[in-house]
Amino acid sequence: MSRKLVRPRQGRMFAGVCAGLAQRFGMSAGMVRLLFLLSLLLPGTQVIIYLILWILMPDEDRVRY
């Protein structure tokens, strides 16, 4: 499990937010994407949270370990 929350270069579909969350918490990126898509069926602010994470999560290239 990675300690840093970053958007990886490899395995991105759109912005890399789901891939970064999956990497951080030791899950598959496909499972996180599926959970996100299913969450869109519920009322809430999922898209806004995704956009905020996209802005706040740095690219893997810009973070030094």
PDBQT receptor file of N, H, CA, C and O in Angstrom, charges set to zero:
ATOM      1  N   MET A   1       0.855  -1.179   0.000  1.00  0.00    +0.000 N 
ATOM      2  CA  MET A   1       0.000   0.000   0.000  1.00  0.00    +0.000 C 
ATOM      3  C   MET A   1       0.896   1.237   0.000  1.00  0.00    +0.000 C 
ATOM      4  O   MET A   1       1.808   1.361   0.818  1.00  0.00    +0.000 OA
ATOM      5  N   SER A   2       0.627   2.123  -0.907  1.00  0.00    +0.000 N 
ATOM      6  H   SER A   2      -0.113   2.023  -1.572  1.00  0.00    +0.000 HD
ATOM      7  CA  SER A   2       1.382   3.369  -1.011  1.00  0.00    +0.000 C 
ATOM      8  C   SER A   2       0.961   4.321   0.117  1.00  0.00    +0.000 C 
ATOM      9  O   SER A   2      -0.208   4.355   0.502  1.00  0.00    +0.000 OA
ATOM     10  N   ARG A   3       1.903   5.076   0.634  1.00  0.00    +0.000 N 
ATOM     11  H   ARG A   3       2.853   5.048   0.321  1.00  0.00    +0.000 HD
ATOM     12  CA  ARG A   3       1.583   6.013   1.713  1.00  0.00    +0.000 C 
ATOM     13  C   ARG A   3       1.056   7.336   1.180  1.00  0.00    +0.000 C 
ATOM     14  O   ARG A   3       0.276   8.011   1.852  1.00  0.00    +0.000 OA
ATOM     15  N   LYS A   4       1.470   7.705  -0.004  1.00  0.00    +0.000 N 
ATOM     16  H   LYS A   4       2.103   7.157  -0.550  1.00  0.00    +0.000 HD
ATOM     17  CA  LYS A   4       1.078   8.993  -0.569  1.00  0.00    +0.000 C 
ATOM     18  C   LYS A   4      -0.171   8.846  -1.438  1.00  0.00    +0.000 C 
ATOM     19  O   LYS A   4      -0.385   7.810  -2.067  1.00  0.00    +0.000 OA
ATOM     20  N   LEU A   5      -0.969   9.869  -1.461  1.00  0.00    +0.000 N 
ATOM     21  H   LEU A   5      -0.795  10.711  -0.950  1.00  0.00    +0.000 HD
ATOM     22  CA  LEU A   5      -2.156   9.900  -2.304  1.00  0.00    +0.000 C 
ATOM     23  C   LEU A   5      -1.817  10.734  -3.533  1.00  0.00    +0.000 C 
ATOM     24  O   LEU A   5      -1.859  11.963  -3.492  1.00  0.00    +0.000 OA
ATOM     25  N   VAL A   6      -1.482  10.054  -4.623  1.00  0.00    +0.000 N 
ATOM     26  H   VAL A   6      -1.449   9.055  -4.656  1.00  0.00    +0.000 HD
ATOM     27  CA  VAL A   6      -1.084  10.712  -5.860  1.00  0.00    +0.000 C 
ATOM     28  C   VAL A   6      -1.849  10.098  -7.024  1.00  0.00    +0.000 C 
ATOM     29  O   VAL A   6      -2.380   8.991  -6.928  1.00  0.00    +0.000 OA
ATOM     30  N   ARG A   7      -1.895  10.841  -8.128  1.00  0.00    +0.000 N 
ATOM     31  H   ARG A   7      -1.464  11.740  -8.207  1.00  0.00    +0.000 HD
ATOM     32  CA  ARG A   7      -2.501  10.326  -9.356  1.00  0.00    +0.000 C 
ATOM     33  C   ARG A   7      -1.391   9.684 -10.192  1.00  0.00    +0.000 C 
ATOM     34  O   ARG A   7      -0.512  10.386 -10.692  1.00  0.00    +0.000 OA
ATOM     35  N   PRO A   8      -1.426   8.353 -10.347  1.00  0.00    +0.000 N 
ATOM     36  CA  PRO A   8      -0.345   7.668 -11.054  1.00  0.00    +0.000 C 
ATOM     37  C   PRO A   8      -0.371   7.933 -12.556  1.00  0.00    +0.000 C 
ATOM     38  O   PRO A   8      -1.415   8.264 -13.119  1.00  0.00    +0.000 OA
ATOM     39  N   ARG A   9       0.771   7.785 -13.190  1.00  0.00    +0.000 N 
ATOM     40  H   ARG A   9       1.619   7.515 -12.733  1.00  0.00    +0.000 HD
ATOM     41  CA  ARG A   9       0.881   7.938 -14.649  1.00  0.00    +0.000 C 
ATOM     42  C   ARG A   9       0.315   6.716 -15.360  1.00  0.00    +0.000 C 
ATOM     43  O   ARG A   9      -0.318   6.847 -16.408  1.00  0.00    +0.000 OA
ATOM     44  N   GLN A  10       0.539   5.525 -14.800  1.00  0.00    +0.000 N 
ATOM     45  H   GLN A  10       1.054   5.419 -13.949  1.00  0.00    +0.000 HD
ATOM     46  CA  GLN A  10       0.086   4.276 -15.410  1.00  0.00    +0.000 C 
ATOM     47  C   GLN A  10      -1.288   3.904 -14.854  1.00  0.00    +0.000 C 
ATOM     48  O   GLN A  10      -1.555   4.091 -13.667  1.00  0.00    +0.000 OA
ATOM     49  N   GLY A  11      -2.147   3.383 -15.712  1.00  0.00    +0.000 N 
ATOM     50  H   GLY A  11      -1.930   3.231 -16.676  1.00  0.00    +0.000 HD
ATOM     51  CA  GLY A  11      -3.450   2.896 -15.266  1.00  0.00    +0.000 C 
ATOM     52  C   GLY A  11      -4.539   3.942 -15.193  1.00  0.00    +0.000 C 
ATOM     53  O   GLY A  11      -5.599   3.685 -14.622  1.00  0.00    +0.000 OA
ATOM     54  N   ARG A  12      -4.312   5.095 -15.747  1.00  0.00    +0.000 N 
ATOM     55  H   ARG A  12      -3.451   5.304 -16.212  1.00  0.00    +0.000 HD
ATOM     56  CA  ARG A  12      -5.325   6.148 -15.738  1.00  0.00    +0.000 C 
ATOM     57  C   ARG A  12      -6.408   5.850 -16.771  1.00  0.00    +0.000 C 
ATOM     58  O   ARG A  12      -6.137   5.276 -17.826  1.00  0.00    +0.000 OA
ATOM     59  N   MET A  13      -7.629   6.247 -16.453  1.00  0.00    +0.000 N 
ATOM     60  H   MET A  13      -7.849   6.713 -15.597  1.00  0.00    +0.000 HD
ATOM     61  CA  MET A  13      -8.698   6.201 -17.429  1.00  0.00    +0.000 C 
ATOM     62  C   MET A  13      -9.066   7.629 -17.825  1.00  0.00    +0.000 C 
ATOM     63  O   MET A  13      -9.162   7.945 -19.010  1.00  0.00    +0.000 OA
ATOM     64  N   PHE A  14      -9.267   8.477 -16.842  1.00  0.00    +0.000 N 
ATOM     65  H   PHE A  14      -9.189   8.220 -15.879  1.00  0.00    +0.000 HD
ATOM     66  CA  PHE A  14      -9.650   9.859 -17.108  1.00  0.00    +0.000 C 
ATOM     67  C   PHE A  14      -8.634  10.803 -16.474  1.00  0.00    +0.000 C 
ATOM     68  O   PHE A  14      -7.798  11.377 -17.172  1.00  0.00    +0.000 OA
ATOM     69  N   ALA A  15      -8.703  10.962 -15.189  1.00  0.00    +0.000 N 
ATOM     70  H   ALA A  15      -9.383  10.496 -14.623  1.00  0.00    +0.000 HD
ATOM     71  CA  ALA A  15      -7.784  11.873 -14.510  1.00  0.00    +0.000 C 
ATOM     72  C   ALA A  15      -6.827  11.146 -13.572  1.00  0.00    +0.000 C 
ATOM     73  O   ALA A  15      -5.842  11.731 -13.120  1.00  0.00    +0.000 OA
ATOM     74  N   GLY A  16      -7.102   9.899 -13.280  1.00  0.00    +0.000 N 
ATOM     75  H   GLY A  16      -7.902   9.425 -13.647  1.00  0.00    +0.000 HD
ATOM     76  CA  GLY A  16      -6.244   9.132 -12.395  1.00  0.00    +0.000 C 
ATOM     77  C   GLY A  16      -6.664   9.148 -10.939  1.00  0.00    +0.000 C 
ATOM     78  O   GLY A  16      -5.951   8.615 -10.089  1.00  0.00    +0.000 OA
ATOM     79  N   VAL A  17      -7.798   9.744 -10.635  1.00  0.00    +0.000 N 
ATOM     80  H   VAL A  17      -8.377  10.177 -11.326  1.00  0.00    +0.000 HD
ATOM     81  CA  VAL A  17      -8.249   9.834  -9.248  1.00  0.00    +0.000 C 
ATOM     82  C   VAL A  17      -8.590   8.447  -8.713  1.00  0.00    +0.000 C 
ATOM     83  O   VAL A  17      -8.136   8.080  -7.628  1.00  0.00    +0.000 OA
ATOM     84  N   CYS A  18      -9.366   7.683  -9.440  1.00  0.00    +0.000 N 
ATOM     85  H   CYS A  18      -9.734   7.981 -10.321  1.00  0.00    +0.000 HD
ATOM     86  CA  CYS A  18      -9.749   6.342  -8.979  1.00  0.00    +0.000 C 
ATOM     87  C   CYS A  18      -8.538   5.428  -8.893  1.00  0.00    +0.000 C 
ATOM     88  O   CYS A  18      -8.427   4.638  -7.956  1.00  0.00    +0.000 OA
ATOM     89  N   ALA A  19      -7.629   5.524  -9.853  1.00  0.00    +0.000 N 
ATOM     90  H   ALA A  19      -7.719   6.167 -10.614  1.00  0.00    +0.000 HD
ATOM     91  CA  ALA A  19      -6.412   4.709  -9.820  1.00  0.00    +0.000 C 
ATOM     92  C   ALA A  19      -5.554   5.083  -8.616  1.00  0.00    +0.000 C 
ATOM     93  O   ALA A  19      -4.969   4.206  -7.979  1.00  0.00    +0.000 OA
ATOM     94  N   GLY A  20      -5.471   6.365  -8.298  1.00  0.00    +0.000 N 
ATOM     95  H   GLY A  20      -5.946   7.078  -8.815  1.00  0.00    +0.000 HD
ATOM     96  CA  GLY A  20      -4.707   6.814  -7.137  1.00  0.00    +0.000 C 
ATOM     97  C   GLY A  20      -5.319   6.354  -5.833  1.00  0.00    +0.000 C 
ATOM     98  O   GLY A  20      -4.601   5.936  -4.924  1.00  0.00    +0.000 OA
ATOM     99  N   LEU A  21      -6.636   6.424  -5.728  1.00  0.00    +0.000 N 
ATOM    100  H   LEU A  21      -7.219   6.763  -6.467  1.00  0.00    +0.000 HD
ATOM    101  CA  LEU A  21      -7.308   5.947  -4.522  1.00  0.00    +0.000 C 
ATOM    102  C   LEU A  21      -7.138   4.443  -4.367  1.00  0.00    +0.000 C 
ATOM    103  O   LEU A  21      -6.919   3.954  -3.259  1.00  0.00    +0.000 OA
ATOM    104  N   ALA A  22      -7.237   3.710  -5.463  1.00  0.00    +0.000 N 
ATOM    105  H   ALA A  22      -7.415   4.107  -6.364  1.00  0.00    +0.000 HD
ATOM    106  CA  ALA A  22      -7.069   2.260  -5.424  1.00  0.00    +0.000 C 
ATOM    107  C   ALA A  22      -5.658   1.898  -4.993  1.00  0.00    +0.000 C 
ATOM    108  O   ALA A  22      -5.467   0.993  -4.180  1.00  0.00    +0.000 OA
ATOM    109  N   GLN A  23      -4.674   2.596  -5.530  1.00  0.00    +0.000 N 
ATOM    110  H   GLN A  23      -4.829   3.331  -6.190  1.00  0.00    +0.000 HD
ATOM    111  CA  GLN A  23      -3.281   2.346  -5.178  1.00  0.00    +0.000 C 
ATOM    112  C   GLN A  23      -3.036   2.639  -3.701  1.00  0.00    +0.000 C 
ATOM    113  O   GLN A  23      -2.342   1.883  -3.022  1.00  0.00    +0.000 OA
ATOM    114  N   ARG A  24      -3.594   3.715  -3.216  1.00  0.00    +0.000 N 
ATOM    115  H   ARG A  24      -4.158   4.329  -3.768  1.00  0.00    +0.000 HD
ATOM    116  CA  ARG A  24      -3.390   4.129  -1.821  1.00  0.00    +0.000 C 
ATOM    117  C   ARG A  24      -3.992   3.140  -0.833  1.00  0.00    +0.000 C 
ATOM    118  O   ARG A  24      -3.397   2.864   0.208  1.00  0.00    +0.000 OA
ATOM    119  N   PHE A  25      -5.183   2.594  -1.155  1.00  0.00    +0.000 N 
ATOM    120  H   PHE A  25      -5.667   2.818  -2.001  1.00  0.00    +0.000 HD
ATOM    121  CA  PHE A  25      -5.889   1.730  -0.221  1.00  0.00    +0.000 C 
ATOM    122  C   PHE A  25      -5.775   0.248  -0.556  1.00  0.00    +0.000 C 
ATOM    123  O   PHE A  25      -6.455  -0.576   0.056  1.00  0.00    +0.000 OA
ATOM    124  N   GLY A  26      -4.914  -0.108  -1.530  1.00  0.00    +0.000 N 
ATOM    125  H   GLY A  26      -4.362   0.561  -2.027  1.00  0.00    +0.000 HD
ATOM    126  CA  GLY A  26      -4.660  -1.505  -1.826  1.00  0.00    +0.000 C 
ATOM    127  C   GLY A  26      -5.810  -2.230  -2.501  1.00  0.00    +0.000 C 
ATOM    128  O   GLY A  26      -6.005  -3.424  -2.276  1.00  0.00    +0.000 OA
ATOM    129  N   MET A  27      -6.567  -1.532  -3.317  1.00  0.00    +0.000 N 
ATOM    130  H   MET A  27      -6.409  -0.561  -3.499  1.00  0.00    +0.000 HD
ATOM    131  CA  MET A  27      -7.686  -2.130  -4.045  1.00  0.00    +0.000 C 
ATOM    132  C   MET A  27      -7.368  -2.116  -5.531  1.00  0.00    +0.000 C 
ATOM    133  O   MET A  27      -6.389  -1.505  -5.959  1.00  0.00    +0.000 OA
ATOM    134  N   SER A  28      -8.198  -2.791  -6.313  1.00  0.00    +0.000 N 
ATOM    135  H   SER A  28      -8.993  -3.288  -5.966  1.00  0.00    +0.000 HD
ATOM    136  CA  SER A  28      -8.019  -2.725  -7.765  1.00  0.00    +0.000 C 
ATOM    137  C   SER A  28      -8.669  -1.445  -8.277  1.00  0.00    +0.000 C 
ATOM    138  O   SER A  28      -9.678  -0.988  -7.739  1.00  0.00    +0.000 OA
ATOM    139  N   ALA A  29      -8.086  -0.884  -9.308  1.00  0.00    +0.000 N 
ATOM    140  H   ALA A  29      -7.267  -1.256  -9.744  1.00  0.00    +0.000 HD
ATOM    141  CA  ALA A  29      -8.630   0.352  -9.873  1.00  0.00    +0.000 C 
ATOM    142  C   ALA A  29     -10.014   0.113 -10.455  1.00  0.00    +0.000 C 
ATOM    143  O   ALA A  29     -10.878   0.987 -10.383  1.00  0.00    +0.000 OA
ATOM    144  N   GLY A  30     -10.229  -1.052 -11.026  1.00  0.00    +0.000 N 
ATOM    145  H   GLY A  30      -9.527  -1.762 -11.085  1.00  0.00    +0.000 HD
ATOM    146  CA  GLY A  30     -11.545  -1.380 -11.582  1.00  0.00    +0.000 C 
ATOM    147  C   GLY A  30     -12.633  -1.380 -10.529  1.00  0.00    +0.000 C 
ATOM    148  O   GLY A  30     -13.751  -0.935 -10.789  1.00  0.00    +0.000 OA
ATOM    149  N   MET A  31     -12.316  -1.876  -9.337  1.00  0.00    +0.000 N 
ATOM    150  H   MET A  31     -11.408  -2.237  -9.126  1.00  0.00    +0.000 HD
ATOM    151  CA  MET A  31     -13.300  -1.903  -8.246  1.00  0.00    +0.000 C 
ATOM    152  C   MET A  31     -13.636  -0.489  -7.788  1.00  0.00    +0.000 C 
ATOM    153  O   MET A  31     -14.803  -0.183  -7.541  1.00  0.00    +0.000 OA
ATOM    154  N   VAL A  32     -12.645   0.366  -7.673  1.00  0.00    +0.000 N 
ATOM    155  H   VAL A  32     -11.698   0.117  -7.874  1.00  0.00    +0.000 HD
ATOM    156  CA  VAL A  32     -12.897   1.755  -7.258  1.00  0.00    +0.000 C 
ATOM    157  C   VAL A  32     -13.732   2.466  -8.316  1.00  0.00    +0.000 C 
ATOM    158  O   VAL A  32     -14.644   3.221  -7.979  1.00  0.00    +0.000 OA
ATOM    159  N   ARG A  33     -13.428   2.233  -9.593  1.00  0.00    +0.000 N 
ATOM    160  H   ARG A  33     -12.686   1.620  -9.866  1.00  0.00    +0.000 HD
ATOM    161  CA  ARG A  33     -14.214   2.841 -10.674  1.00  0.00    +0.000 C 
ATOM    162  C   ARG A  33     -15.656   2.360 -10.646  1.00  0.00    +0.000 C 
ATOM    163  O   ARG A  33     -16.584   3.148 -10.825  1.00  0.00    +0.000 OA
ATOM    164  N   LEU A  34     -15.842   1.058 -10.420  1.00  0.00    +0.000 N 
ATOM    165  H   LEU A  34     -15.089   0.418 -10.274  1.00  0.00    +0.000 HD
ATOM    166  CA  LEU A  34     -17.189   0.506 -10.344  1.00  0.00    +0.000 C 
ATOM    167  C   LEU A  34     -17.957   1.102  -9.171  1.00  0.00    +0.000 C 
ATOM    168  O   LEU A  34     -19.127   1.458  -9.314  1.00  0.00    +0.000 OA
ATOM    169  N   LEU A  35     -17.317   1.213  -8.022  1.00  0.00    +0.000 N 
ATOM    170  H   LEU A  35     -16.367   0.923  -7.905  1.00  0.00    +0.000 HD
ATOM    171  CA  LEU A  35     -17.962   1.823  -6.857  1.00  0.00    +0.000 C 
ATOM    172  C   LEU A  35     -18.335   3.279  -7.120  1.00  0.00    +0.000 C 
ATOM    173  O   LEU A  35     -19.398   3.741  -6.706  1.00  0.00    +0.000 OA
ATOM    174  N   PHE A  36     -17.454   3.996  -7.809  1.00  0.00    +0.000 N 
ATOM    175  H   PHE A  36     -16.590   3.621  -8.145  1.00  0.00    +0.000 HD
ATOM    176  CA  PHE A  36     -17.753   5.386  -8.136  1.00  0.00    +0.000 C 
ATOM    177  C   PHE A  36     -18.958   5.469  -9.079  1.00  0.00    +0.000 C 
ATOM    178  O   PHE A  36     -19.853   6.289  -8.876  1.00  0.00    +0.000 OA
ATOM    179  N   LEU A  37     -18.976   4.628 -10.098  1.00  0.00    +0.000 N 
ATOM    180  H   LEU A  37     -18.249   3.962 -10.263  1.00  0.00    +0.000 HD
ATOM    181  CA  LEU A  37     -20.105   4.647 -11.036  1.00  0.00    +0.000 C 
ATOM    182  C   LEU A  37     -21.411   4.276 -10.353  1.00  0.00    +0.000 C 
ATOM    183  O   LEU A  37     -22.449   4.879 -10.627  1.00  0.00    +0.000 OA
ATOM    184  N   LEU A  38     -21.368   3.289  -9.465  1.00  0.00    +0.000 N 
ATOM    185  H   LEU A  38     -20.525   2.799  -9.243  1.00  0.00    +0.000 HD
ATOM    186  CA  LEU A  38     -22.576   2.933  -8.724  1.00  0.00    +0.000 C 
ATOM    187  C   LEU A  38     -23.016   4.052  -7.786  1.00  0.00    +0.000 C 
ATOM    188  O   LEU A  38     -24.212   4.249  -7.571  1.00  0.00    +0.000 OA
ATOM    189  N   SER A  39     -22.064   4.777  -7.232  1.00  0.00    +0.000 N 
ATOM    190  H   SER A  39     -21.093   4.617  -7.406  1.00  0.00    +0.000 HD
ATOM    191  CA  SER A  39     -22.414   5.880  -6.331  1.00  0.00    +0.000 C 
ATOM    192  C   SER A  39     -23.115   7.015  -7.074  1.00  0.00    +0.000 C 
ATOM    193  O   SER A  39     -23.840   7.804  -6.467  1.00  0.00    +0.000 OA
ATOM    194  N   LEU A  40     -22.899   7.096  -8.384  1.00  0.00    +0.000 N 
ATOM    195  H   LEU A  40     -22.310   6.455  -8.877  1.00  0.00    +0.000 HD
ATOM    196  CA  LEU A  40     -23.570   8.139  -9.159  1.00  0.00    +0.000 C 
ATOM    197  C   LEU A  40     -25.073   7.932  -9.231  1.00  0.00    +0.000 C 
ATOM    198  O   LEU A  40     -25.809   8.867  -9.548  1.00  0.00    +0.000 OA
ATOM    199  N   LEU A  41     -25.544   6.719  -8.941  1.00  0.00    +0.000 N 
ATOM    200  H   LEU A  41     -24.947   5.960  -8.683  1.00  0.00    +0.000 HD
ATOM    201  CA  LEU A  41     -26.980   6.442  -8.920  1.00  0.00    +0.000 C 
ATOM    202  C   LEU A  41     -27.654   7.029  -7.689  1.00  0.00    +0.000 C 
ATOM    203  O   LEU A  41     -28.872   7.209  -7.666  1.00  0.00    +0.000 OA
ATOM    204  N   LEU A  42     -26.865   7.325  -6.673  1.00  0.00    +0.000 N 
ATOM    205  H   LEU A  42     -25.876   7.179  -6.692  1.00  0.00    +0.000 HD
ATOM    206  CA  LEU A  42     -27.384   7.899  -5.435  1.00  0.00    +0.000 C 
ATOM    207  C   LEU A  42     -27.278   9.419  -5.486  1.00  0.00    +0.000 C 
ATOM    208  O   LEU A  42     -26.389   9.962  -6.141  1.00  0.00    +0.000 OA
ATOM    209  N   PRO A  43     -28.187  10.103  -4.793  1.00  0.00    +0.000 N 
ATOM    210  CA  PRO A  43     -28.050  11.567  -4.749  1.00  0.00    +0.000 C 
ATOM    211  C   PRO A  43     -26.852  11.950  -3.884  1.00  0.00    +0.000 C 
ATOM    212  O   PRO A  43     -26.565  11.307  -2.875  1.00  0.00    +0.000 OA
ATOM    213  N   GLY A  44     -26.169  12.999  -4.297  1.00  0.00    +0.000 N 
ATOM    214  H   GLY A  44     -26.403  13.521  -5.117  1.00  0.00    +0.000 HD
ATOM    215  CA  GLY A  44     -25.025  13.449  -3.523  1.00  0.00    +0.000 C 
ATOM    216  C   GLY A  44     -24.071  14.287  -4.351  1.00  0.00    +0.000 C 
ATOM    217  O   GLY A  44     -24.391  14.713  -5.460  1.00  0.00    +0.000 OA
ATOM    218  N   THR A  45     -22.920  14.508  -3.804  1.00  0.00    +0.000 N 
ATOM    219  H   THR A  45     -22.660  14.161  -2.902  1.00  0.00    +0.000 HD
ATOM    220  CA  THR A  45     -21.932  15.398  -4.417  1.00  0.00    +0.000 C 
ATOM    221  C   THR A  45     -20.708  14.633  -4.919  1.00  0.00    +0.000 C 
ATOM    222  O   THR A  45     -19.584  15.125  -4.817  1.00  0.00    +0.000 OA
ATOM    223  N   GLN A  46     -20.920  13.437  -5.457  1.00  0.00    +0.000 N 
ATOM    224  H   GLN A  46     -21.833  13.037  -5.539  1.00  0.00    +0.000 HD
ATOM    225  CA  GLN A  46     -19.809  12.598  -5.888  1.00  0.00    +0.000 C 
ATOM    226  C   GLN A  46     -18.950  13.267  -6.953  1.00  0.00    +0.000 C 
ATOM    227  O   GLN A  46     -17.722  13.210  -6.883  1.00  0.00    +0.000 OA
ATOM    228  N   VAL A  47     -19.573  13.891  -7.922  1.00  0.00    +0.000 N 
ATOM    229  H   VAL A  47     -20.570  13.937  -7.979  1.00  0.00    +0.000 HD
ATOM    230  CA  VAL A  47     -18.830  14.521  -9.017  1.00  0.00    +0.000 C 
ATOM    231  C   VAL A  47     -18.009  15.697  -8.496  1.00  0.00    +0.000 C 
ATOM    232  O   VAL A  47     -16.875  15.901  -8.930  1.00  0.00    +0.000 OA
ATOM    233  N   ILE A  48     -18.565  16.462  -7.583  1.00  0.00    +0.000 N 
ATOM    234  H   ILE A  48     -19.486  16.296  -7.231  1.00  0.00    +0.000 HD
ATOM    235  CA  ILE A  48     -17.840  17.597  -7.004  1.00  0.00    +0.000 C 
ATOM    236  C   ILE A  48     -16.632  17.093  -6.207  1.00  0.00    +0.000 C 
ATOM    237  O   ILE A  48     -15.552  17.677  -6.283  1.00  0.00    +0.000 OA
ATOM    238  N   ILE A  49     -16.812  16.019  -5.450  1.00  0.00    +0.000 N 
ATOM    239  H   ILE A  49     -17.690  15.544  -5.389  1.00  0.00    +0.000 HD
ATOM    240  CA  ILE A  49     -15.703  15.447  -4.688  1.00  0.00    +0.000 C 
ATOM    241  C   ILE A  49     -14.623  14.930  -5.629  1.00  0.00    +0.000 C 
ATOM    242  O   ILE A  49     -13.435  15.106  -5.360  1.00  0.00    +0.000 OA
ATOM    243  N   TYR A  50     -15.020  14.293  -6.733  1.00  0.00    +0.000 N 
ATOM    244  H   TYR A  50     -15.985  14.150  -6.952  1.00  0.00    +0.000 HD
ATOM    245  CA  TYR A  50     -14.058  13.811  -7.726  1.00  0.00    +0.000 C 
ATOM    246  C   TYR A  50     -13.255  14.976  -8.296  1.00  0.00    +0.000 C 
ATOM    247  O   TYR A  50     -12.033  14.889  -8.419  1.00  0.00    +0.000 OA
ATOM    248  N   LEU A  51     -13.933  16.058  -8.641  1.00  0.00    +0.000 N 
ATOM    249  H   LEU A  51     -14.926  16.129  -8.541  1.00  0.00    +0.000 HD
ATOM    250  CA  LEU A  51     -13.247  17.225  -9.190  1.00  0.00    +0.000 C 
ATOM    251  C   LEU A  51     -12.287  17.849  -8.175  1.00  0.00    +0.000 C 
ATOM    252  O   LEU A  51     -11.189  18.274  -8.535  1.00  0.00    +0.000 OA
ATOM    253  N   ILE A  52     -12.700  17.902  -6.917  1.00  0.00    +0.000 N 
ATOM    254  H   ILE A  52     -13.591  17.557  -6.625  1.00  0.00    +0.000 HD
ATOM    255  CA  ILE A  52     -11.829  18.442  -5.873  1.00  0.00    +0.000 C 
ATOM    256  C   ILE A  52     -10.593  17.560  -5.699  1.00  0.00    +0.000 C 
ATOM    257  O   ILE A  52      -9.482  18.069  -5.555  1.00  0.00    +0.000 OA
ATOM    258  N   LEU A  53     -10.787  16.230  -5.712  1.00  0.00    +0.000 N 
ATOM    259  H   LEU A  53     -11.690  15.817  -5.829  1.00  0.00    +0.000 HD
ATOM    260  CA  LEU A  53      -9.639  15.330  -5.607  1.00  0.00    +0.000 C 
ATOM    261  C   LEU A  53      -8.721  15.466  -6.805  1.00  0.00    +0.000 C 
ATOM    262  O   LEU A  53      -7.502  15.380  -6.665  1.00  0.00    +0.000 OA
ATOM    263  N   TRP A  54      -9.288  15.677  -7.977  1.00  0.00    +0.000 N 
ATOM    264  H   TRP A  54     -10.279  15.748  -8.091  1.00  0.00    +0.000 HD
ATOM    265  CA  TRP A  54      -8.494  15.862  -9.189  1.00  0.00    +0.000 C 
ATOM    266  C   TRP A  54      -7.578  17.088  -9.043  1.00  0.00    +0.000 C 
ATOM    267  O   TRP A  54      -6.421  17.069  -9.461  1.00  0.00    +0.000 OA
ATOM    268  N   ILE A  55      -8.117  18.136  -8.449  1.00  0.00    +0.000 N 
ATOM    269  H   ILE A  55      -9.057  18.152  -8.109  1.00  0.00    +0.000 HD
ATOM    270  CA  ILE A  55      -7.340  19.364  -8.257  1.00  0.00    +0.000 C 
ATOM    271  C   ILE A  55      -6.295  19.196  -7.149  1.00  0.00    +0.000 C 
ATOM    272  O   ILE A  55      -5.162  19.656  -7.288  1.00  0.00    +0.000 OA
ATOM    273  N   LEU A  56      -6.678  18.540  -6.055  1.00  0.00    +0.000 N 
ATOM    274  H   LEU A  56      -7.599  18.167  -5.942  1.00  0.00    +0.000 HD
ATOM    275  CA  LEU A  56      -5.799  18.455  -4.888  1.00  0.00    +0.000 C 
ATOM    276  C   LEU A  56      -4.745  17.362  -4.973  1.00  0.00    +0.000 C 
ATOM    277  O   LEU A  56      -3.659  17.520  -4.415  1.00  0.00    +0.000 OA
ATOM    278  N   MET A  57      -5.034  16.258  -5.655  1.00  0.00    +0.000 N 
ATOM    279  H   MET A  57      -5.916  16.130  -6.108  1.00  0.00    +0.000 HD
ATOM    280  CA  MET A  57      -4.077  15.148  -5.740  1.00  0.00    +0.000 C 
ATOM    281  C   MET A  57      -2.986  15.486  -6.748  1.00  0.00    +0.000 C 
ATOM    282  O   MET A  57      -3.285  15.743  -7.914  1.00  0.00    +0.000 OA
ATOM    283  N   PRO A  58      -1.734  15.490  -6.323  1.00  0.00    +0.000 N 
ATOM    284  CA  PRO A  58      -0.649  15.804  -7.266  1.00  0.00    +0.000 C 
ATOM    285  C   PRO A  58      -0.368  14.631  -8.198  1.00  0.00    +0.000 C 
ATOM    286  O   PRO A  58      -0.671  13.482  -7.876  1.00  0.00    +0.000 OA
ATOM    287  N   ASP A  59       0.217  14.934  -9.360  1.00  0.00    +0.000 N 
ATOM    288  H   ASP A  59       0.463  15.867  -9.622  1.00  0.00    +0.000 HD
ATOM    289  CA  ASP A  59       0.674  13.894 -10.273  1.00  0.00    +0.000 C 
ATOM    290  C   ASP A  59       1.828  13.142  -9.630  1.00  0.00    +0.000 C 
ATOM    291  O   ASP A  59       2.581  13.695  -8.828  1.00  0.00    +0.000 OA
ATOM    292  N   GLU A  60       1.951  11.902  -9.987  1.00  0.00    +0.000 N 
ATOM    293  H   GLU A  60       1.339  11.452 -10.638  1.00  0.00    +0.000 HD
ATOM    294  CA  GLU A  60       3.032  11.066  -9.460  1.00  0.00    +0.000 C 
ATOM    295  C   GLU A  60       4.400  11.630  -9.836  1.00  0.00    +0.000 C 
ATOM    296  O   GLU A  60       5.360  11.489  -9.078  1.00  0.00    +0.000 OA
ATOM    297  N   ASP A  61       4.491  12.262 -10.992  1.00  0.00    +0.000 N 
ATOM    298  H   ASP A  61       3.711  12.376 -11.608  1.00  0.00    +0.000 HD
ATOM    299  CA  ASP A  61       5.758  12.818 -11.455  1.00  0.00    +0.000 C 
ATOM    300  C   ASP A  61       6.232  13.987 -10.597  1.00  0.00    +0.000 C 
ATOM    301  O   ASP A  61       7.434  14.243 -10.518  1.00  0.00    +0.000 OA
ATOM    302  N   ARG A  62       5.326  14.686  -9.965  1.00  0.00    +0.000 N 
ATOM    303  H   ARG A  62       4.350  14.478 -10.029  1.00  0.00    +0.000 HD
ATOM    304  CA  ARG A  62       5.686  15.891  -9.206  1.00  0.00    +0.000 C 
ATOM    305  C   ARG A  62       5.985  15.630  -7.735  1.00  0.00    +0.000 C 
ATOM    306  O   ARG A  62       6.425  16.530  -7.019  1.00  0.00    +0.000 OA
ATOM    307  N   VAL A  63       5.749  14.401  -7.283  1.00  0.00    +0.000 N 
ATOM    308  H   VAL A  63       5.392  13.670  -7.864  1.00  0.00    +0.000 HD
ATOM    309  CA  VAL A  63       5.950  14.080  -5.874  1.00  0.00    +0.000 C 
ATOM    310  C   VAL A  63       7.254  13.323  -5.724  1.00  0.00    +0.000 C 
ATOM    311  O   VAL A  63       7.523  12.378  -6.465  1.00  0.00    +0.000 OA
ATOM    312  N   ARG A  64       8.061  13.741  -4.763  1.00  0.00    +0.000 N 
ATOM    313  H   ARG A  64       7.842  14.509  -4.161  1.00  0.00    +0.000 HD
ATOM    314  CA  ARG A  64       9.308  13.044  -4.450  1.00  0.00    +0.000 C 
ATOM    315  C   ARG A  64       9.085  12.181  -3.225  1.00  0.00    +0.000 C 
ATOM    316  O   ARG A  64       8.587  12.661  -2.206  1.00  0.00    +0.000 OA
ATOM    317  N   TYR A  65       9.446  10.928  -3.315  1.00  0.00    +0.000 N 
ATOM    318  H   TYR A  65       9.850  10.538  -4.143  1.00  0.00    +0.000 HD
ATOM    319  CA  TYR A  65       9.242  10.003  -2.189  1.00  0.00    +0.000 C 
ATOM    320  C   TYR A  65      10.367  10.064  -1.235  1.00  0.00    +0.000 C 
ATOM    321  O   TYR A  65      10.363   9.354  -0.230  1.00  0.00    +0.000 OA
TER     322      TYR A  65
